[in-house]
């Protein structure tokens, strides 16, 4: 378990703000656009994680030599 999970989120945390947002005023079309935008952000974040993991592995391999 990550120790940071038990810490309160920052007041300006964008994920917390998204979770608090009332979805009732949005139309179905707007909700679909929101889902598409969030899926694009998930994809971008996964690519960043992959890059960071690969970069770290490359650096570790370089310093092992």
N, C-alpha and C positions, 0 to 999 in steps of 0.2 A: 504494500500500500504506500502511495506517495504521501509523505508527511505534509505537503502543502495542501492536500485535499481538505484538511481540517481547519485551515486558516480561512478567515472571512475574505471574500473577494473585495477588491478595491471598489470604491464608490463609482468610479468612472469606467469600470470593466465593461467592454462592449458586449461580451457574451451575456453577462447578467442583465444588461439593458435590453437585449433582444428577448431574453426569457420573460422579462416583466411586461413587455409591450402587449397591449390589448389587441388581439387579432380581429375582434368583432367588426370594427369599422371597414375592414378590407373586403373588396369584392373577390370572387373566385379567381378572376383574372389577375388581380393584384397579388393574391396569395400564391398563384402559380409562378408569377414573376419573382416573388420573394424566394420561393423554393429553388428556382433556377439560379438566382443570384447566390443563395447559400450553398448550393451544390458546386457552383463555380469556385466559391471560396474554399470549400472543402478540398476540391481538386488542387487548387493552388497551394493550400497548406500541406497536403500530402506530398506534393512535389518538393516543397521546401524541406520537409522532414527527410525525404529520400536523399536530397542533395546533402543535407547536413550529416546524415549517417555515412554516406559514401565519402564525403570530404574527411570526416573524422577517421574512417577506416584507412583512407589513403595516407593521411598524416601519420597514423600509428604505424602503418607498414613502412613508411619512409624512415621513421626514427628507430625501427627495430633493426634495420640493416647495419 
